Amino acid sequence: MGPINLALWVGGALLVWFGYQRARGPWARYQELRAQDENIARYERWRGGLRDDGQTGASVAMAVLRRQAQTGMAIAIAGVVAIVAGFVIR
């Protein structure tokens, strides 16, 4: 175990933690908005009205939140790669 391995492990663990923290909030809010959107769609079908398939503020917000969550998960995946590289490098 050398200093490079230790640096990769610690750096990878920090990246995983940071990525998780960054993705957790937007993902939770995205799930809430998606549930509300599905509820509105069920109500519109029950009511018999046609739902406009155009872009809404909620759909834009869901796209932004999904992208933020994906960015956080990409950071976390980079951390996992760094941890694995710490084990592979000798």
Backbone torsions as a table, in degrees:
resi	resn	phi	psi	omega
1	MET	NA	117.3	-179.9
2	GLY	-108.0	179.2	-180.0
3	PRO	-66.8	-28.6	178.6
4	ILE	-67.4	-44.3	178.5
5	ASN	-59.9	-47.0	-179.2
6	LEU	-62.3	-41.8	178.9
7	ALA	-63.6	-40.5	178.6
8	LEU	-66.7	-40.1	179.2
9	TRP	-64.9	-48.2	-178.5
10	VAL	-66.8	-45.3	178.4
11	GLY	-62.2	-41.2	178.1
12	GLY	-64.5	-41.5	178.7
13	ALA	-64.3	-39.6	177.4
14	LEU	-65.5	-39.5	177.9
15	LEU	-65.5	-41.2	178.0
16	VAL	-61.4	-46.3	179.8
17	TRP	-62.5	-47.4	-178.7
18	PHE	-63.5	-43.5	179.5
19	GLY	-63.2	-40.6	178.4
20	TYR	-64.3	-45.3	179.2
21	GLN	-62.3	-37.1	-178.7
22	ARG	-73.4	-31.4	-176.4
23	ALA	-88.6	-24.1	-172.3
24	ARG	-62.2	-49.6	-176.9
25	GLY	-64.3	-53.2	178.8
26	PRO	-61.1	-35.4	-179.6
27	TRP	-66.3	-41.2	179.1
28	ALA	-64.4	-44.0	179.4
29	ARG	-66.8	-36.8	176.4
30	TYR	-60.9	-43.4	179.4
31	GLN	-63.0	-39.6	178.0
32	GLU	-64.1	-45.3	179.5
33	LEU	-65.2	-38.1	178.8
34	ARG	-65.0	-40.5	178.2
35	ALA	-64.6	-40.8	177.4
36	GLN	-64.6	-40.2	179.6
37	ASP	-64.5	-41.1	177.4
38	GLU	-66.0	-37.4	177.9
39	ASN	-64.7	-42.8	177.6
40	ILE	-63.8	-40.8	178.8
41	ALA	-63.1	-41.9	177.0
42	ARG	-62.6	-42.1	179.8
43	TYR	-63.5	-42.7	179.1
44	GLU	-64.8	-39.5	177.0
45	ARG	-65.4	-41.8	179.8
46	TRP	-64.1	-40.3	-178.6
47	ARG	-72.0	-22.2	177.8
48	GLY	90.2	4.9	-179.9
49	GLY	-86.4	159.7	176.6
50	LEU	-88.0	132.4	179.3
51	ARG	-93.3	131.0	178.3
52	ASP	-69.0	126.0	-178.3
53	ASP	-89.3	10.1	180.0
54	GLY	-71.6	175.6	-178.4
55	GLN	-78.2	130.8	178.9
56	THR	-114.4	170.4	176.6
57	GLY	-62.2	-37.1	179.2
58	ALA	-67.0	-38.2	179.8
59	SER	-68.8	-35.5	176.1
60	VAL	-66.5	-43.8	178.5
61	ALA	-62.4	-40.0	179.0
62	MET	-64.4	-38.7	178.3
63	ALA	-65.0	-42.0	179.2
64	VAL	-65.2	-45.3	-179.4
65	LEU	-65.3	-39.1	178.5
66	ARG	-63.6	-41.0	179.4
67	ARG	-65.8	-40.5	177.5
68	GLN	-63.2	-41.1	178.4
69	ALA	-66.0	-39.1	178.4
70	GLN	-65.2	-38.5	177.6
71	THR	-63.3	-44.3	177.6
72	GLY	-61.8	-41.3	179.3
73	MET	-68.7	-33.8	176.3
74	ALA	-63.9	-38.7	176.6
75	ILE	-64.1	-43.4	179.3
76	ALA	-64.0	-39.4	178.5
77	ILE	-65.9	-37.9	175.7
78	ALA	-61.9	-35.6	176.3
79	GLY	-65.3	-41.7	178.1
80	VAL	-63.4	-40.7	178.0
81	VAL	-62.3	-40.8	178.7
82	ALA	-64.4	-39.7	178.3
83	ILE	-64.6	-44.9	178.4
84	VAL	-63.2	-40.4	178.1
85	ALA	-62.8	-33.6	176.4
86	GLY	-63.5	-31.0	177.0
87	PHE	-82.0	-30.8	-176.4
88	VAL	-77.8	-41.1	-177.5
89	ILE	-71.2	131.1	-179.8
90	ARG	-117.3	NA	NA
